[in-house]
Amino acid sequence: RAGAALAPLLAHATNGEPWYRSRVTWGAIVAGLAPLAGLFGEALSAEHQEGVVQVLVAAGTLAGAGLALWGRWQARRPIGA
């Protein structure tokens, strides 16, 4: 029974999504870079940071799809051959 209670936690801990689709990854990047904007006289509010994260997640997803298509079109032989 204890294992059943831990199953959702383990499934979340082993999330297999690509890094560019992770809001946590993009949030960390934006949070790390936001103070640099202050050096240039721009302050990023929490709401603005959230908007930037959403745009970056969408851009990362688009870039991942583009790379997958490009890789498929460039492939000359099957994987493992």
N, CA, C and O atoms as a Maestro MAE file, in Angstrom:
{
 s_m_m2io_version
 :::
 2.0.0
}

f_m_ct {
 s_m_title
 :::
 protein
 m_atom[324] {
  # First column is atom index #
  i_m_mmod_type
  r_m_x_coord
  r_m_y_coord
  r_m_z_coord
  i_m_residue_number
  s_m_chain_name
  s_m_pdb_residue_name
  s_m_pdb_atom_name
  i_m_atomic_number
  :::
  1 25 0.814 -1.204 0.000 1 A "ARG " " N  " 7
  2 3 0.000 0.000 0.000 1 A "ARG " " CA " 6
  3 2 0.854 1.263 0.000 1 A "ARG " " C  " 6
  4 15 0.493 2.255 -0.633 1 A "ARG " " O  " 8
  5 25 1.963 1.232 0.692 2 A "ALA " " N  " 7
  6 3 2.818 2.419 0.721 2 A "ALA " " CA " 6
  7 2 3.388 2.707 -0.662 2 A "ALA " " C  " 6
  8 15 3.556 3.868 -1.034 2 A "ALA " " O  " 8
  9 25 3.685 1.659 -1.424 3 A "GLY " " N  " 7
  10 3 4.200 1.842 -2.777 3 A "GLY " " CA " 6
  11 2 3.189 2.511 -3.686 3 A "GLY " " C  " 6
  12 15 3.552 3.309 -4.551 3 A "GLY " " O  " 8
  13 25 1.899 2.181 -3.487 4 A "ALA " " N  " 7
  14 3 0.852 2.789 -4.312 4 A "ALA " " CA " 6
  15 2 0.747 4.288 -4.039 4 A "ALA " " C  " 6
  16 15 0.468 5.069 -4.949 4 A "ALA " " O  " 8
  17 25 0.966 4.683 -2.803 5 A "ALA " " N  " 7
  18 3 0.891 6.100 -2.456 5 A "ALA " " CA " 6
  19 2 2.071 6.873 -3.052 5 A "ALA " " C  " 6
  20 15 1.948 8.063 -3.342 5 A "ALA " " O  " 8
  21 25 3.199 6.210 -3.234 6 A "LEU " " N  " 7
  22 3 4.385 6.871 -3.775 6 A "LEU " " CA " 6
  23 2 4.414 6.900 -5.303 6 A "LEU " " C  " 6
  24 15 5.189 7.656 -5.890 6 A "LEU " " O  " 8
  25 25 3.587 6.095 -5.946 7 A "ALA " " N  " 7
  26 3 3.616 5.997 -7.411 7 A "ALA " " CA " 6
  27 2 3.458 7.346 -8.103 7 A "ALA " " C  " 6
  28 15 4.239 7.637 -9.009 7 A "ALA " " O  " 8
  29 25 2.482 8.197 -7.727 8 A "PRO " " N  " 7
  30 3 2.388 9.495 -8.408 8 A "PRO " " CA " 6
  31 2 3.627 10.367 -8.205 8 A "PRO " " C  " 6
  32 15 4.031 11.102 -9.107 8 A "PRO " " O  " 8
  33 25 4.219 10.281 -7.026 9 A "LEU " " N  " 7
  34 3 5.424 11.066 -6.764 9 A "LEU " " CA " 6
  35 2 6.590 10.584 -7.610 9 A "LEU " " C  " 6
  36 15 7.355 11.392 -8.137 9 A "LEU " " O  " 8
  37 25 6.726 9.275 -7.742 10 A "LEU " " N  " 7
  38 3 7.811 8.723 -8.547 10 A "LEU " " CA " 6
  39 2 7.608 9.031 -10.022 10 A "LEU " " C  " 6
  40 15 8.574 9.321 -10.728 10 A "LEU " " O  " 8
  41 25 6.376 8.974 -10.497 11 A "ALA " " N  " 7
  42 3 6.098 9.288 -11.897 11 A "ALA " " CA " 6
  43 2 6.467 10.738 -12.188 11 A "ALA " " C  " 6
  44 15 7.002 11.047 -13.252 11 A "ALA " " O  " 8
  45 25 6.180 11.621 -11.244 12 A "HIS " " N  " 7
  46 3 6.514 13.041 -11.432 12 A "HIS " " CA " 6
  47 2 8.030 13.244 -11.374 12 A "HIS " " C  " 6
  48 15 8.579 14.047 -12.129 12 A "HIS " " O  " 8
  49 25 8.695 12.531 -10.492 13 A "ALA " " N  " 7
  50 3 10.133 12.698 -10.317 13 A "ALA " " CA " 6
  51 2 10.909 12.221 -11.540 13 A "ALA " " C  " 6
  52 15 12.021 12.686 -11.788 13 A "ALA " " O  " 8
  53 25 10.334 11.302 -12.301 14 A "THR " " N  " 7
  54 3 11.026 10.774 -13.472 14 A "THR " " CA " 6
  55 2 10.428 11.330 -14.763 14 A "THR " " C  " 6
  56 15 10.408 10.650 -15.789 14 A "THR " " O  " 8
  57 25 9.950 12.548 -14.703 15 A "ASN " " N  " 7
  58 3 9.337 13.190 -15.857 15 A "ASN " " CA " 6
  59 2 10.301 13.124 -17.033 15 A "ASN " " C  " 6
  60 15 11.453 13.546 -16.931 15 A "ASN " " O  " 8
  61 25 9.823 12.598 -18.136 16 A "GLY " " N  " 7
  62 3 10.685 12.409 -19.288 16 A "GLY " " CA " 6
  63 2 10.541 13.478 -20.356 16 A "GLY " " C  " 6
  64 15 10.965 13.271 -21.493 16 A "GLY " " O  " 8
  65 25 9.948 14.624 -20.013 17 A "GLU " " N  " 7
  66 3 9.775 15.657 -21.039 17 A "GLU " " CA " 6
  67 2 11.124 16.257 -21.424 17 A "GLU " " C  " 6
  68 15 12.043 16.305 -20.605 17 A "GLU " " O  " 8
  69 25 11.242 16.711 -22.665 18 A "PRO " " N  " 7
  70 3 12.486 17.362 -23.079 18 A "PRO " " CA " 6
  71 2 12.712 18.643 -22.274 18 A "PRO " " C  " 6
  72 15 11.757 19.271 -21.817 18 A "PRO " " O  " 8
  73 25 13.962 19.022 -22.106 19 A "TRP " " N  " 7
  74 3 14.285 20.185 -21.271 19 A "TRP " " CA " 6
  75 2 13.641 21.454 -21.808 19 A "TRP " " C  " 6
  76 15 13.253 22.322 -21.025 19 A "TRP " " O  " 8
  77 25 13.519 21.582 -23.113 20 A "TYR " " N  " 7
  78 3 12.993 22.822 -23.686 20 A "TYR " " CA " 6
  79 2 11.485 22.971 -23.505 20 A "TYR " " C  " 6
  80 15 10.933 24.030 -23.804 20 A "TYR " " O  " 8
  81 25 10.805 21.923 -23.017 21 A "ARG " " N  " 7
  82 3 9.375 22.021 -22.749 21 A "ARG " " CA " 6
  83 2 9.086 22.175 -21.257 21 A "ARG " " C  " 6
  84 15 7.925 22.188 -20.846 21 A "ARG " " O  " 8
  85 25 10.116 22.289 -20.463 22 A "SER " " N  " 7
  86 3 9.972 22.368 -19.017 22 A "SER " " CA " 6
  87 2 9.819 23.810 -18.548 22 A "SER " " C  " 6
  88 15 10.707 24.640 -18.746 22 A "SER " " O  " 8
  89 25 8.679 24.095 -17.923 23 A "ARG " " N  " 7
  90 3 8.472 25.428 -17.363 23 A "ARG " " CA " 6
  91 2 9.431 25.686 -16.213 23 A "ARG " " C  " 6
  92 15 9.820 26.828 -15.967 23 A "ARG " " O  " 8
  93 25 9.813 24.627 -15.510 24 A "VAL " " N  " 7
  94 3 10.762 24.792 -14.404 24 A "VAL " " CA " 6
  95 2 12.118 25.240 -14.949 24 A "VAL " " C  " 6
  96 15 12.742 26.146 -14.397 24 A "VAL " " O  " 8
  97 25 12.572 24.607 -16.028 25 A "THR " " N  " 7
  98 3 13.852 24.980 -16.623 25 A "THR " " CA " 6
  99 2 13.827 26.423 -17.100 25 A "THR " " C  " 6
  100 15 14.726 27.201 -16.782 25 A "THR " " O  " 8
  101 25 12.792 26.785 -17.867 26 A "TRP " " N  " 7
  102 3 12.709 28.155 -18.376 26 A "TRP " " CA " 6
  103 2 12.515 29.152 -17.243 26 A "TRP " " C  " 6
  104 15 13.058 30.256 -17.285 26 A "TRP " " O  " 8
  105 25 11.745 28.768 -16.231 27 A "GLY " " N  " 7
  106 3 11.570 29.651 -15.081 27 A "GLY " " CA " 6
  107 2 12.891 29.920 -14.380 27 A "GLY " " C  " 6
  108 15 13.167 31.046 -13.967 27 A "GLY " " O  " 8
  109 25 13.708 28.875 -14.248 28 A "ALA " " N  " 7
  110 3 15.014 29.044 -13.613 28 A "ALA " " CA " 6
  111 2 15.923 29.935 -14.457 28 A "ALA " " C  " 6
  112 15 16.655 30.769 -13.924 28 A "ALA " " O  " 8
  113 25 15.871 29.754 -15.768 29 A "ILE " " N  " 7
  114 3 16.688 30.591 -16.654 29 A "ILE " " CA " 6
  115 2 16.257 32.052 -16.551 29 A "ILE " " C  " 6
  116 15 17.094 32.945 -16.417 29 A "ILE " " O  " 8
  117 25 14.940 32.292 -16.615 30 A "VAL " " N  " 7
  118 3 14.441 33.669 -16.527 30 A "VAL " " CA " 6
  119 2 14.754 34.270 -15.160 30 A "VAL " " C  " 6
  120 15 15.160 35.428 -15.064 30 A "VAL " " O  " 8
  121 25 14.564 33.482 -14.106 31 A "ALA " " N  " 7
  122 3 14.848 33.993 -12.759 31 A "ALA " " CA " 6
  123 2 16.332 34.321 -12.610 31 A "ALA " " C  " 6
  124 15 16.697 35.274 -11.922 31 A "ALA " " O  " 8
  125 25 17.174 33.536 -13.249 32 A "GLY " " N  " 7
  126 3 18.609 33.805 -13.185 32 A "GLY " " CA " 6
  127 2 19.023 35.023 -13.992 32 A "GLY " " C  " 6
  128 15 19.951 35.740 -13.618 32 A "GLY " " O  " 8
  129 25 18.323 35.255 -15.110 33 A "LEU " " N  " 7
  130 3 18.682 36.371 -15.978 33 A "LEU " " CA " 6
  131 2 17.964 37.675 -15.634 33 A "LEU " " C  " 6
  132 15 18.426 38.750 -16.014 33 A "LEU " " O  " 8
  133 25 16.847 37.593 -14.923 34 A "ALA " " N  " 7
  134 3 16.069 38.791 -14.590 34 A "ALA " " CA " 6
  135 2 16.896 39.853 -13.862 34 A "ALA " " C  " 6
  136 15 16.751 41.037 -14.165 34 A "ALA " " O  " 8
  137 25 17.750 39.477 -12.920 35 A "PRO " " N  " 7
  138 3 18.557 40.519 -12.262 35 A "PRO " " CA " 6
  139 2 19.498 41.252 -13.230 35 A "PRO " " C  " 6
  140 15 19.842 42.413 -13.011 35 A "PRO " " O  " 8
  141 25 19.904 40.566 -14.292 36 A "LEU " " N  " 7
  142 3 20.767 41.231 -15.273 36 A "LEU " " CA " 6
  143 2 20.032 42.360 -15.979 36 A "LEU " " C  " 6
  144 15 20.647 43.352 -16.370 36 A "LEU " " O  " 8
  145 25 18.726 42.218 -16.145 37 A "ALA " " N  " 7
  146 3 17.942 43.282 -16.767 37 A "ALA " " CA " 6
  147 2 18.011 44.552 -15.921 37 A "ALA " " C  " 6
  148 15 17.972 45.662 -16.453 37 A "ALA " " O  " 8
  149 25 18.114 44.385 -14.609 38 A "GLY " " N  " 7
  150 3 18.232 45.535 -13.716 38 A "GLY " " CA " 6
  151 2 19.502 46.330 -13.965 38 A "GLY " " C  " 6
  152 15 19.540 47.541 -13.745 38 A "GLY " " O  " 8
  153 25 20.533 45.652 -14.421 39 A "LEU " " N  " 7
  154 3 21.780 46.353 -14.728 39 A "LEU " " CA " 6
  155 2 21.617 47.302 -15.915 39 A "LEU " " C  " 6
  156 15 22.373 48.261 -16.065 39 A "LEU " " O  " 8
  157 25 20.626 47.023 -16.749 40 A "PHE " " N  " 7
  158 3 20.374 47.851 -17.923 40 A "PHE " " CA " 6
  159 2 19.179 48.767 -17.735 40 A "PHE " " C  " 6
  160 15 18.653 49.323 -18.698 40 A "PHE " " O  " 8
  161 25 18.753 48.920 -16.481 41 A "GLY " " N  " 7
  162 3 17.674 49.844 -16.167 41 A "GLY " " CA " 6
  163 2 16.277 49.296 -16.381 41 A "GLY " " C  " 6
  164 15 15.313 50.061 -16.375 41 A "GLY " " O  " 8
  165 25 16.144 48.010 -16.567 42 A "GLU " " N  " 7
  166 3 14.832 47.383 -16.760 42 A "GLU " " CA " 6
  167 2 14.533 46.482 -15.568 42 A "GLU " " C  " 6
  168 15 15.356 45.650 -15.187 42 A "GLU " " O  " 8
  169 25 13.365 46.651 -14.990 43 A "ALA " " N  " 7
  170 3 12.941 45.784 -13.890 43 A "ALA " " CA " 6
  171 2 11.861 44.840 -14.413 43 A "ALA " " C  " 6
  172 15 10.918 45.276 -15.074 43 A "ALA " " O  " 8
  173 25 11.998 43.557 -14.119 44 A "LEU " " N  " 7
  174 3 11.009 42.568 -14.545 44 A "LEU " " CA " 6
  175 2 10.140 42.181 -13.360 44 A "LEU " " C  " 6
  176 15 10.621 41.611 -12.381 44 A "LEU " " O  " 8
  177 25 8.855 42.497 -13.460 45 A "SER " " N  " 7
  178 3 7.933 42.097 -12.401 45 A "SER " " CA " 6
  179 2 7.676 40.595 -12.503 45 A "SER " " C  " 6
  180 15 8.009 39.964 -13.506 45 A "SER " " O  " 8
  181 25 7.085 40.038 -11.463 46 A "ALA " " N  " 7
  182 3 6.769 38.604 -11.470 46 A "ALA " " CA " 6
  183 2 5.834 38.261 -12.620 46 A "ALA " " C  " 6
  184 15 5.977 37.208 -13.241 46 A "ALA " " O  " 8
  185 25 4.881 39.136 -12.907 47 A "GLU " " N  " 7
  186 3 3.947 38.890 -14.009 47 A "GLU " " CA " 6
  187 2 4.671 38.897 -15.352 47 A "GLU " " C  " 6
  188 15 4.406 38.068 -16.222 47 A "GLU " " O  " 8
  189 25 5.586 39.845 -15.502 48 A "HIS " " N  " 7
  190 3 6.360 39.931 -16.743 48 A "HIS " " CA " 6
  191 2 7.251 38.698 -16.896 48 A "HIS " " C  " 6
  192 15 7.383 38.160 -17.995 48 A "HIS " " O  " 8
  193 25 7.856 38.255 -15.808 49 A "GLN " " N  " 7
  194 3 8.683 37.057 -15.851 49 A "GLN " " CA " 6
  195 2 7.858 35.855 -16.272 49 A "GLN " " C  " 6
  196 15 8.329 35.036 -17.061 49 A "GLN " " O  " 8
  197 25 6.634 35.727 -15.763 50 A "GLU " " N  " 7
  198 3 5.763 34.609 -16.133 50 A "GLU " " CA " 6
  199 2 5.445 34.651 -17.622 50 A "GLU " " C  " 6
  200 15 5.423 33.612 -18.282 50 A "GLU " " O  " 8
  201 25 5.200 35.840 -18.151 51 A "GLY " " N  " 7
  202 3 4.949 35.980 -19.583 51 A "GLY " " CA " 6
  203 2 6.149 35.568 -20.413 51 A "GLY " " C  " 6
  204 15 6.006 34.913 -21.445 51 A "GLY " " O  " 8
  205 25 7.331 35.955 -19.959 52 A "VAL " " N  " 7
  206 3 8.559 35.579 -20.662 52 A "VAL " " CA " 6
  207 2 8.728 34.063 -20.640 52 A "VAL " " C  " 6
  208 15 9.102 33.468 -21.651 52 A "VAL " " O  " 8
  209 25 8.458 33.437 -19.506 53 A "VAL " " N  " 7
  210 3 8.563 31.982 -19.393 53 A "VAL " " CA " 6
  211 2 7.612 31.309 -20.378 53 A "VAL " " C  " 6
  212 15 8.001 30.358 -21.054 53 A "VAL " " O  " 8
  213 25 6.379 31.784 -20.470 54 A "GLN " " N  " 7
  214 3 5.413 31.192 -21.397 54 A "GLN " " CA " 6
  215 2 5.879 31.312 -22.841 54 A "GLN " " C  " 6
  216 15 5.740 30.369 -23.621 54 A "GLN " " O  " 8
  217 25 6.423 32.452 -23.196 55 A "VAL " " N  " 7
  218 3 6.927 32.644 -24.564 55 A "VAL " " CA " 6
  219 2 8.107 31.708 -24.826 55 A "VAL " " C  " 6
  220 15 8.198 31.108 -25.897 55 A "VAL " " O  " 8
  221 25 9.004 31.584 -23.857 56 A "LEU " " N  " 7
  222 3 10.164 30.720 -24.046 56 A "LEU " " CA " 6
  223 2 9.780 29.247 -24.140 56 A "LEU " " C  " 6
  224 15 10.377 28.502 -24.917 56 A "LEU " " O  " 8
  225 25 8.790 28.818 -23.357 57 A "VAL " " N  " 7
  226 3 8.317 27.432 -23.449 57 A "VAL " " CA " 6
  227 2 7.752 27.172 -24.842 57 A "VAL " " C  " 6
  228 15 8.037 26.143 -25.453 57 A "VAL " " O  " 8
  229 25 6.956 28.102 -25.335 58 A "ALA " " N  " 7
  230 3 6.394 27.953 -26.685 58 A "ALA " " CA " 6
  231 2 7.506 27.955 -27.733 58 A "ALA " " C  " 6
  232 15 7.484 27.149 -28.663 58 A "ALA " " O  " 8
  233 25 8.467 28.848 -27.589 59 A "ALA " " N  " 7
  234 3 9.580 28.907 -28.545 59 A "ALA " " CA " 6
  235 2 10.424 27.636 -28.481 59 A "ALA " " C  " 6
  236 15 10.876 27.137 -29.512 59 A "ALA " " O  " 8
  237 25 10.636 27.118 -27.288 60 A "GLY " " N  " 7
  238 3 11.394 25.874 -27.137 60 A "GLY " " CA " 6
  239 2 10.687 24.702 -27.782 60 A "GLY " " C  " 6
  240 15 11.322 23.852 -28.406 60 A "GLY " " O  " 8
  241 25 9.370 24.652 -27.633 61 A "THR " " N  " 7
  242 3 8.593 23.591 -28.255 61 A "THR " " CA " 6
  243 2 8.677 23.696 -29.780 61 A "THR " " C  " 6
  244 15 8.856 22.692 -30.469 61 A "THR " " O  " 8
  245 25 8.547 24.900 -30.290 62 A "LEU " " N  " 7
  246 3 8.654 25.120 -31.733 62 A "LEU " " CA " 6
  247 2 10.044 24.740 -32.236 62 A "LEU " " C  " 6
  248 15 10.174 24.104 -33.282 62 A "LEU " " O  " 8
  249 25 11.067 25.121 -31.508 63 A "ALA " " N  " 7
  250 3 12.436 24.774 -31.903 63 A "ALA " " CA " 6
  251 2 12.635 23.258 -31.879 63 A "ALA " " C  " 6
  252 15 13.274 22.706 -32.775 63 A "ALA " " O  " 8
  253 25 12.103 22.592 -30.880 64 A "GLY " " N  " 7
  254 3 12.218 21.133 -30.800 64 A "GLY " " CA " 6
  255 2 11.526 20.450 -31.969 64 A "GLY " " C  " 6
  256 15 12.058 19.501 -32.545 64 A "GLY " " O  " 8
  257 25 10.340 20.934 -32.318 65 A "ALA " " N  " 7
  258 3 9.628 20.369 -33.465 65 A "ALA " " CA " 6
  259 2 10.411 20.609 -34.750 65 A "ALA " " C  " 6
  260 15 10.515 19.723 -35.599 65 A "ALA " " O  " 8
  261 25 10.956 21.806 -34.886 66 A "GLY " " N  " 7
  262 3 11.754 22.115 -36.070 66 A "GLY " " CA " 6
  263 2 12.994 21.242 -36.181 66 A "GLY " " C  " 6
  264 15 13.335 20.773 -37.267 66 A "GLY " " O  " 8
  265 25 13.667 21.025 -35.059 67 A "LEU " " N  " 7
  266 3 14.847 20.159 -35.063 67 A "LEU " " CA " 6
  267 2 14.488 18.716 -35.387 67 A "LEU " " C  " 6
  268 15 15.229 18.032 -36.092 67 A "LEU " " O  " 8
  269 25 13.357 18.254 -34.875 68 A "ALA " " N  " 7
  270 3 12.916 16.888 -35.176 68 A "ALA " " CA " 6
  271 2 12.638 16.730 -36.668 68 A "ALA " " C  " 6
  272 15 13.038 15.741 -37.282 68 A "ALA " " O  " 8
  273 25 11.950 17.712 -37.245 69 A "LEU " " N  " 7
  274 3 11.678 17.650 -38.683 69 A "LEU " " CA " 6
  275 2 12.962 17.736 -39.495 69 A "LEU " " C  " 6
  276 15 13.146 16.971 -40.442 69 A "LEU " " O  " 8
  277 25 13.840 18.643 -39.142 70 A "TRP " " N  " 7
  278 3 15.101 18.790 -39.853 70 A "TRP " " CA " 6
  279 2 15.913 17.497 -39.763 70 A "TRP " " C  " 6
  280 15 16.472 17.045 -40.762 70 A "TRP " " O  " 8
  281 25 15.978 16.911 -38.584 71 A "GLY " " N  " 7
  282 3 16.708 15.657 -38.409 71 A "GLY " " CA " 6
  283 2 16.121 14.539 -39.255 71 A "GLY " " C  " 6
  284 15 16.849 13.741 -39.845 71 A "GLY " " O  " 8
  285 25 14.806 14.493 -39.305 72 A "ARG " " N  " 7
  286 3 14.159 13.455 -40.113 72 A "ARG " " CA " 6
  287 2 14.461 13.659 -41.594 72 A "ARG " " C  " 6
  288 15 14.727 12.695 -42.313 72 A "ARG " " O  " 8
  289 25 14.421 14.902 -42.051 73 A "TRP " " N  " 7
  290 3 14.673 15.170 -43.471 73 A "TRP " " CA " 6
  291 2 16.130 14.946 -43.843 73 A "TRP " " C  " 6
  292 15 16.432 14.626 -44.993 73 A "TRP " " O  " 8
  293 25 17.025 15.109 -42.900 74 A "GLN " " N  " 7
  294 3 18.452 14.923 -43.164 74 A "GLN " " CA " 6
  295 2 18.894 13.463 -43.040 74 A "GLN " " C  " 6
  296 15 19.967 13.097 -43.519 74 A "GLN " " O  " 8
  297 25 18.077 12.636 -42.404 75 A "ALA " " N  " 7
  298 3 18.434 11.241 -42.172 75 A "ALA " " CA " 6
  299 2 18.592 10.519 -43.504 75 A "ALA " " C  " 6
  300 15 17.767 10.671 -44.405 75 A "ALA " " O  " 8
  301 25 19.648 9.740 -43.619 76 A "ARG " " N  " 7
  302 3 19.896 9.002 -44.843 76 A "ARG " " CA " 6
  303 2 19.778 7.495 -44.657 76 A "ARG " " C  " 6
  304 15 19.760 6.737 -45.627 76 A "ARG " " O  " 8
  305 25 19.698 7.070 -43.392 77 A "ARG " " N  " 7
  306 3 19.534 5.649 -43.093 77 A "ARG " " CA " 6
  307 2 18.799 5.486 -41.786 77 A "ARG " " C  " 6
  308 15 18.792 6.417 -40.981 77 A "ARG " " O  " 8
  309 25 18.183 4.354 -41.537 78 A "PRO " " N  " 7
  310 3 17.430 4.141 -40.305 78 A "PRO " " CA " 6
  311 2 18.338 4.175 -39.075 78 A "PRO " " C  " 6
  312 15 19.539 3.924 -39.168 78 A "PRO " " O  " 8
  313 25 17.749 4.488 -37.932 79 A "ILE " " N  " 7
  314 3 18.478 4.477 -36.681 79 A "ILE " " CA " 6
  315 2 18.983 3.066 -36.414 79 A "ILE " " C  " 6
  316 15 18.238 2.100 -36.577 79 A "ILE " " O  " 8
  317 25 20.221 2.943 -36.012 80 A "GLY " " N  " 7
  318 3 20.811 1.650 -35.684 80 A "GLY " " CA " 6
  319 2 21.370 0.906 -36.878 80 A "GLY " " C  " 6
  320 15 21.912 -0.189 -36.728 80 A "GLY " " O  " 8
  321 25 21.247 1.479 -38.055 81 A "ALA " " N  " 7
  322 3 21.757 0.781 -39.249 81 A "ALA " " CA " 6
  323 2 23.196 1.172 -39.519 81 A "ALA " " C  " 6
  324 15 23.797 0.690 -40.480 81 A "ALA " " O  " 8
  :::
 }
 m_bond[323] {
  # First column is bond index #
  i_m_from
  i_m_to
  i_m_order
  :::
  1 1 2 1
  2 2 3 1
  3 3 4 2
  4 3 5 1
  5 5 6 1
  6 6 7 1
  7 7 8 2
  8 7 9 1
  9 9 10 1
  10 10 11 1
  11 11 12 2
  12 11 13 1
  13 13 14 1
  14 14 15 1
  15 15 16 2
  16 15 17 1
  17 17 18 1
  18 18 19 1
  19 19 20 2
  20 19 21 1
  21 21 22 1
  22 22 23 1
  23 23 24 2
  24 23 25 1
  25 25 26 1
  26 26 27 1
  27 27 28 2
  28 27 29 1
  29 29 30 1
  30 30 31 1
  31 31 32 2
  32 31 33 1
  33 33 34 1
  34 34 35 1
  35 35 36 2
  36 35 37 1
  37 37 38 1
  38 38 39 1
  39 39 40 2
  40 39 41 1
  41 41 42 1
  42 42 43 1
  43 43 44 2
  44 43 45 1
  45 45 46 1
  46 46 47 1
  47 47 48 2
  48 47 49 1
  49 49 50 1
  50 50 51 1
  51 51 52 2
  52 51 53 1
  53 53 54 1
  54 54 55 1
  55 55 56 2
  56 55 57 1
  57 57 58 1
  58 58 59 1
  59 59 60 2
  60 59 61 1
  61 61 62 1
  62 62 63 1
  63 63 64 2
  64 63 65 1
  65 65 66 1
  66 66 67 1
  67 67 68 2
  68 67 69 1
  69 69 70 1
  70 70 71 1
  71 71 72 2
  72 71 73 1
  73 73 74 1
  74 74 75 1
  75 75 76 2
  76 75 77 1
  77 77 78 1
  78 78 79 1
  79 79 80 2
  80 79 81 1
  81 81 82 1
  82 82 83 1
  83 83 84 2
  84 83 85 1
  85 85 86 1
  86 86 87 1
  87 87 88 2
  88 87 89 1
  89 89 90 1
  90 90 91 1
  91 91 92 2
  92 91 93 1
  93 93 94 1
  94 94 95 1
  95 95 96 2
  96 95 97 1
  97 97 98 1
  98 98 99 1
  99 99 100 2
  100 99 101 1
  101 101 102 1
  102 102 103 1
  103 103 104 2
  104 103 105 1
  105 105 106 1
  106 106 107 1
  107 107 108 2
  108 107 109 1
  109 109 110 1
  110 110 111 1
  111 111 112 2
  112 111 113 1
  113 113 114 1
  114 114 115 1
  115 115 116 2
  116 115 117 1
  117 117 118 1
  118 118 119 1
  119 119 120 2
  120 119 121 1
  121 121 122 1
  122 122 123 1
  123 123 124 2
  124 123 125 1
  125 125 126 1
  126 126 127 1
  127 127 128 2
  128 127 129 1
  129 129 130 1
  130 130 131 1
  131 131 132 2
  132 131 133 1
  133 133 134 1
  134 134 135 1
  135 135 136 2
  136 135 137 1
  137 137 138 1
  138 138 139 1
  139 139 140 2
  140 139 141 1
  141 141 142 1
  142 142 143 1
  143 143 144 2
  144 143 145 1
  145 145 146 1
  146 146 147 1
  147 147 148 2
  148 147 149 1
  149 149 150 1
  150 150 151 1
  151 151 152 2
  152 151 153 1
  153 153 154 1
  154 154 155 1
  155 155 156 2
  156 155 157 1
  157 157 158 1
  158 158 159 1
  159 159 160 2
  160 159 161 1
  161 161 162 1
  162 162 163 1
  163 163 164 2
  164 163 165 1
  165 165 166 1
  166 166 167 1
  167 167 168 2
  168 167 169 1
  169 169 170 1
  170 170 171 1
  171 171 172 2
  172 171 173 1
  173 173 174 1
  174 174 175 1
  175 175 176 2
  176 175 177 1
  177 177 178 1
  178 178 179 1
  179 179 180 2
  180 179 181 1
  181 181 182 1
  182 182 183 1
  183 183 184 2
  184 183 185 1
  185 185 186 1
  186 186 187 1
  187 187 188 2
  188 187 189 1
  189 189 190 1
  190 190 191 1
  191 191 192 2
  192 191 193 1
  193 193 194 1
  194 194 195 1
  195 195 196 2
  196 195 197 1
  197 197 198 1
  198 198 199 1
  199 199 200 2
  200 199 201 1
  201 201 202 1
  202 202 203 1
  203 203 204 2
  204 203 205 1
  205 205 206 1
  206 206 207 1
  207 207 208 2
  208 207 209 1
  209 209 210 1
  210 210 211 1
  211 211 212 2
  212 211 213 1
  213 213 214 1
  214 214 215 1
  215 215 216 2
  216 215 217 1
  217 217 218 1
  218 218 219 1
  219 219 220 2
  220 219 221 1
  221 221 222 1
  222 222 223 1
  223 223 224 2
  224 223 225 1
  225 225 226 1
  226 226 227 1
  227 227 228 2
  228 227 229 1
  229 229 230 1
  230 230 231 1
  231 231 232 2
  232 231 233 1
  233 233 234 1
  234 234 235 1
  235 235 236 2
  236 235 237 1
  237 237 238 1
  238 238 239 1
  239 239 240 2
  240 239 241 1
  241 241 242 1
  242 242 243 1
  243 243 244 2
  244 243 245 1
  245 245 246 1
  246 246 247 1
  247 247 248 2
  248 247 249 1
  249 249 250 1
  250 250 251 1
  251 251 252 2
  252 251 253 1
  253 253 254 1
  254 254 255 1
  255 255 256 2
  256 255 257 1
  257 257 258 1
  258 258 259 1
  259 259 260 2
  260 259 261 1
  261 261 262 1
  262 262 263 1
  263 263 264 2
  264 263 265 1
  265 265 266 1
  266 266 267 1
  267 267 268 2
  268 267 269 1
  269 269 270 1
  270 270 271 1
  271 271 272 2
  272 271 273 1
  273 273 274 1
  274 274 275 1
  275 275 276 2
  276 275 277 1
  277 277 278 1
  278 278 279 1
  279 279 280 2
  280 279 281 1
  281 281 282 1
  282 282 283 1
  283 283 284 2
  284 283 285 1
  285 285 286 1
  286 286 287 1
  287 287 288 2
  288 287 289 1
  289 289 290 1
  290 290 291 1
  291 291 292 2
  292 291 293 1
  293 293 294 1
  294 294 295 1
  295 295 296 2
  296 295 297 1
  297 297 298 1
  298 298 299 1
  299 299 300 2
  300 299 301 1
  301 301 302 1
  302 302 303 1
  303 303 304 2
  304 303 305 1
  305 305 306 1
  306 306 307 1
  307 307 308 2
  308 307 309 1
  309 309 310 1
  310 310 311 1
  311 311 312 2
  312 311 313 1
  313 313 314 1
  314 314 315 1
  315 315 316 2
  316 315 317 1
  317 317 318 1
  318 318 319 1
  319 319 320 2
  320 319 321 1
  321 321 322 1
  322 322 323 1
  323 323 324 2
  :::
 }
}
